């Protein structure tokens, strides 16, 4: 398998949204909304076009990673820019073959070259620790609401790059999805049944 990585192009948008829907369907909740988040991110000022990559097996798109600008706000209301990663998806039939790692490593290196200071994510610690992510509280960065979570992680893009950056993390408003807009967006895709599973997040 010869996987190549390139920037996403406009002609890829629909197939990447379909692939993302397949990857997240029933994973964290019945159905998913990540494909809509992806669709919306590309239209907002926070979108980082230079960090929107697809992984391809010949001409077929089998993975995608996307970033948006976010902020950390300290107690003095001083704002620091960081990156928020996601959605990040690999087509289910291509998972566990190192494609996600290729996308992560490639995009981290590009983010470093572009001069960004850090990346903040919500994800599986067992997976993301291998890329150098640690619990965000180690950098004194908290979620904008509630208690600490193991899944809330940060990555310095160069030594000491997050030094002096502390406070509450705010991602772009684009991540807030209304049920009505999701239902409307879903009409563009083939019908897919939703299921409740044991592995989904308990709210």
C-alpha positions in Angstrom: 0.0 0.0 0.0 1.5 3.3 -1.1 -0.1 6.1 0.8 0.5 9.7 -0.3 -0.4 12.9 1.6 -1.4 16.2 0.0 -3.4 19.3 0.8 -7.2 18.9 0.5 -8.7 20.6 -2.6 -12.2 21.8 -3.1 -13.1 18.9 -5.4 -12.3 16.6 -2.5 -14.8 18.1 0.0 -17.8 15.9 -0.5 -15.8 12.6 -0.5 -13.9 13.7 2.6 -17.2 14.5 4.4 -18.5 11.1 3.4 -15.4 9.4 4.6 -15.5 11.3 7.9 -19.1 10.3 8.4 -18.2 6.6 7.8 -15.3 6.9 10.3 -17.3 8.5 13.1 -20.7 6.8 12.7 -22.0 5.4 16.0 -18.5 5.9 17.5 -19.2 8.4 20.3 -23.0 8.7 20.0 -25.7 7.2 17.7 -24.8 8.7 14.2 -22.3 11.5 14.2 -21.8 15.2 13.5 -18.1 15.4 12.7 -18.8 15.5 8.9 -20.9 18.6 9.5 -18.2 20.2 11.7 -15.7 19.5 8.9 -18.1 21.1 6.3 -18.5 24.2 8.4 -14.8 24.7 9.5 -13.7 25.2 5.9 -16.0 28.3 5.7 -14.8 30.2 8.8 -11.9 32.5 9.4 -10.4 30.1 12.0 -9.8 27.5 9.3 -6.1 26.8 8.6 -6.0 25.9 4.9 -2.3 25.1 5.0 -3.0 22.3 7.6 -5.9 20.5 5.8 -4.4 17.2 4.5 -5.8 14.1 2.9 -4.2 10.7 2.7 -4.6 8.9 -0.6 -4.3 5.3 -1.7 -3.7 6.0 -5.4 -6.7 8.3 -6.2 -8.9 7.2 -3.3 -9.0 9.5 -0.3 -8.7 7.3 2.8 -7.9 9.8 5.6 -8.1 13.5 6.5 -6.8 15.8 9.2 -7.9 19.5 9.7 -7.0 22.3 12.0 -8.6 25.5 13.2 -7.2 28.4 15.2 -8.3 28.5 18.8 -7.4 30.6 21.8 -6.3 30.3 25.4 -7.5 33.2 27.6 -5.6 33.9 30.9 -6.9 35.6 34.1 -5.9 39.0 32.8 -7.9 38.3 29.6 -4.8 38.1 27.6 -5.3 35.9 24.5 -2.9 33.4 23.1 -3.4 31.7 19.7 -3.1 27.9 19.5 -4.2 25.2 17.1 -7.2 22.9 17.6 -7.0 19.6 15.7 -10.0 17.8 14.3 -12.0 16.3 13.0 -9.4 13.7 12.1 -10.6 10.5 10.3 -9.4 7.4 8.5 -11.8 5.3 6.5 -12.7 2.3 8.7 -11.3 -0.3 6.2 -7.9 1.5 6.3 -7.7 1.9 10.1 -4.8 0.4 12.1 -2.4 0.6 9.2 -0.4 3.6 10.3 -2.3 6.1 8.1 -3.4 8.2 11.0 0.2 8.4 12.3 1.3 9.6 8.9 -1.3 12.4 8.9 -0.5 13.4 12.5 3.3 13.5 12.0 3.1 15.3 8.7 0.7 18.0 10.0 2.6 18.4 13.3 5.8 19.1 11.3 4.0 21.5 9.0 2.4 23.4 12.0 5.9 23.7 13.5 7.2 25.1 10.2 4.3 27.6 10.1 5.3 29.0 13.5 2.4 27.8 15.6 3.2 27.3 19.3 0.9 24.4 20.3 -1.9 22.1 19.5 -4.8 21.3 21.8 -7.0 18.3 21.3 -9.7 16.1 22.8 -8.9 12.5 22.1 -7.8 9.1 23.3 -4.6 9.5 25.5 -3.4 6.0 24.6 -3.2 7.1 21.0 -2.0 10.7 21.2 0.7 10.2 23.8 2.8 8.6 21.1 3.0 12.0 19.3 4.0 13.8 22.4 0.7 15.1 23.7 0.3 15.3 27.4 -2.6 16.3 29.7 -3.1 20.1 29.1 -3.1 20.8 32.9 0.7 20.2 32.7 0.8 23.5 30.8 -1.8 25.1 33.1 -4.3 25.1 30.3 -7.9 24.2 31.3 -11.1 23.6 29.4 -13.5 26.5 29.3 -15.9 24.5 31.5 -15.7 22.0 34.3 -13.2 19.5 35.6 -9.9 18.2 34.1 -10.2 15.4 31.6 -7.5 12.9 30.5 -8.8 13.3 27.0 -7.9 17.1 27.0 -4.3 17.3 25.8 -1.7 19.7 24.5 1.4 19.5 22.4 4.3 22.0 22.4 5.5 22.5 18.9 9.0 23.4 20.0 10.8 23.4 23.3 9.2 25.9 25.7 6.7 27.1 23.1 3.8 26.9 25.5 5.7 28.5 28.3 3.8 31.6 29.6 0.6 30.4 27.9 -2.0 29.5 30.5 -5.7 29.9 31.1 -8.9 28.6 29.6 -9.1 27.0 26.1 -11.8 28.2 23.7 -12.3 26.5 20.3 -14.1 28.2 17.5 -17.9 28.5 17.7 -18.0 26.3 14.5 -17.9 23.2 16.8 -21.3 23.9 18.2 -23.8 21.9 16.2 -27.6 22.3 16.4 -29.8 19.1 15.8 -31.8 20.9 13.2 -28.8 21.8 11.0 -27.4 18.3 11.4 -30.7 16.7 10.3 -30.8 19.1 7.3 -27.2 18.3 6.3 -27.8 14.5 6.7 -30.3 14.7 3.8 -27.3 15.1 1.4 -26.0 11.6 2.3 -27.3 8.0 1.8 -29.6 6.9 4.7 -27.7 5.2 7.5 -29.2 3.7 10.6 -28.1 5.0 14.0 -27.3 2.6 16.9 -26.7 2.8 20.6 -23.5 0.9 21.5 -21.7 0.1 24.8 -18.6 2.1 23.7 -20.4 5.4 23.2 -19.8 8.3 25.6 -22.2 8.4 28.5 -23.5 11.9 28.9 
